[in-house]
Amino acid sequence: MKQYFFLLPLLGLLACQPAPAPETTETVAPAEEFVWSPESFADKRIIRYQIPGFDQLSLQQKKLVYYLTEAGLAGRDIIYDQNYRHNLEIRAAIDAIAANYQGQRSGAEWDAFLLYAKQVWFASGIHHHYSNDKFTPGFSRSYLEGLMADVGSTLSEDALVAIFDPARDAKKVAQSGKDLVLGSAVNFYAPDITQAEAEAFYAKLKTQLPDPRVSMGLNSRLARNEQGALYEQVYKADGLYGAAITQIIGWLQKAVAVAESEPQAAALRQLIKYYQTGDLADWDAYNIAWVGATAGDIDYINSFIEVYLDPLGRKGSYESIIQINDFDASARMAKVAENAQFFEDNSPVMDQHKKPTVSGVSYKVVNVAGEAGDASPVTPIGVNLPNADWIRADYGSKSVSLGNISFAYSQADGPELRAEFANDEEEKARAQKHGQLAGKMITALHEVLGHASGQLEPGVATPGETLVNYASPLEEARADLFALYYIMDPKLVELGLVESDEVGKAAYDNYLLNGMMLQLRRIEPGENIQQAHMRNRQMVSAWVMEKAVASGVVTMSVRDGKTYIDIKDYPALRTLFGELLREVQRIKSQGDYDAGMALIENYGVQVNQNIHQEVLSRSEKLNIPPYGGFINPQLVPVMDAAGVITDVKVEYPADFMTQMLDYAQRYSFLQGK
């Protein structure tokens, strides 16, 4: 599970420039001198992050980080293909034009092409990374064909139609409609497979499994053979995506040789085995080994993991995050994990839904050294894995906050949006003083406690099976509600993690404002909410607000035509968060699909169009894009005359397009597949 940060104040839009790219790398600079956000385009902002402490690593550790980062990047093509079946050939044409076109690199259509290219690189495909809507090109088909002719590229007729026909595969992930699979453009299912067929296939498969706990379908594409029967194309070295997976394996084998400990090496060997066999029992064995490998300063995430992009909540998207421990911050935040049993025991959920023993919870603040796949350019700020409930219950989990990512966001931010929407000066001052710590604590409580809490009732199947397309938003809601309930608990003051309940108040201010208003900046006028995290936040906020406004706990007032949220009674609001937590946990524990559907559909989907228009109007004048994505640092090995690595240096690329074209040159292992 992931937690994402969504930008508040951002810089203005950047016009596409035909001039030569600027200097593309620089060595680390002090925070006050480092350029944190070099450009913006459309509704997106490009940010950079540093890797604090990398120079203090040993040579062996630097090699480990380098090899793991290269392993992650080797799978970059996979997420493009998973997102949409035509993405790779479209990206290949875009890459060739951006790198090699010798004609006039200026004018309205060129600028529109360059904007489209950046949108595709940012989203790993032709659909928006968050709204799931297909990008609309601002250039003509004939113009694109002219560009391709100049550089010797071609596109299939199907790919060209995909770009220019608004109705063709318009939604990457459909969360509503008669058939979620047919309505989704994601490439987890062949285009003609229906939702009913997919569900029947996996229902039958489950009866044949030696262990029904395995994550069915996690690492495969569902296809149809010549006889019309469905079968799985498994992601493995000699299967689907084999060319990229073989490269991943090669780098992981190098990582094994420089692992910090035998448990870490054993987990890496098990991951390699999984990539070789594609056997989901090997995936479970890897996760058990990975959870147990807690010693050392370096950790990683690599494989097909999160299921948010599958409309049926089953198939994993490829991602990679390489992490270096932040020792000081981890020591402070480890107090949360050490007291996990207290929080579980005192949770407002039903007793039968509490874990008798919370075991193996590991929480660290880390600094990211590299990301790829579904974690790049758009990255979470917190991650809790593994996702399998039975492994979490029996073996524990790992939770991390990505400290340098959160810091980069904060360095790139400004106060304008908060000032526009805050109810009063007290709220502004509270956000200024406590907002950053509130965000860190919400992330910690969400990841290490929220996702790790609770248990299913005996005989209840996994949420992916019982709650289907509502499993992801409900799980994120459960973790959010756990965090919101405990952010106001006196135990946090007792542990020395916060000074007072003012931190919790800042968290409540921010959550309701974002859930009810600010996140609507990411929705097109007239549209409803599709994305799981957004559905979660609106559902929680709208459910609580309905009861809070009726009882006077919160008011929504209008002054000078502007709507403001004013929390009158923070402890009472906490009680409401606890009541909803109890219900969401019950829904998960009992597999109550109808109740889960009712919560999401009644509170998390429909957009208040009047509030939406107001938010768009108030935000427009600020020129603040709502989304942020990152340029990765580049790890550069230093070799001696014999080709042996003697050091690894960090360079900080300063241009988004230059990095995307560099990646295209070095990591396009699935092109022409």
ABEGO torsion letter per residue (X at the ends): XBBBBBBBBBBBBBBBBABBBBBABBBBBBAAABBABABBBEABBBBBBBBBGAAABBAAAAAAAAAAAAAAAAAAAAAAAAABAAAAAAAAAAAAAAAABABBBBEAAAAAAAAAAAAAAAAGEABBAAAGBBBBBABBAAAAAAAAAAAGBBBBAAAAAAAABAABGABABBABEABAAAABABAABBAABBAAAAAAAAAAAAAABABAABBBGAABBBBBBAAGBBBBBBBBAABBGAAAAAAAAAAAAAAAAABABAAAAAAAAAAAAAAAAGBAAAAAAAAAAAAABABEABBBBBEBABAAABAAGABBBBBBBBBBBBAAAAAAAAAAAAAAAAAAAABABBAAABBABBBGBBBBBBBBABBBEAAOABBBABBBOBABAAAAAAAEBBBBBBAAAAAAAAAABBAAAAAAABABAAAAAAAAAAAAAAAAAAAAAAAAAAAABEBBBBGBBBAAAAAEAAAAAAAAAAAAAAAAAAAABAAAAAAGABABAAAAAAAAAAAAAAAAAAAAAABBBGBBBABAAAAAAAAAAAAAAAAAAAAGABBBBBBGGBBBBBBABAAAAAAAAAAAAAAAAAAAAAGBAAAAAAAAAAAAABBBAAAAAAAAAAAAAAGBBABBBBBBBBBBBBBBAAGBBABBBBBBBABAAAAAAAAAAAABAABGX
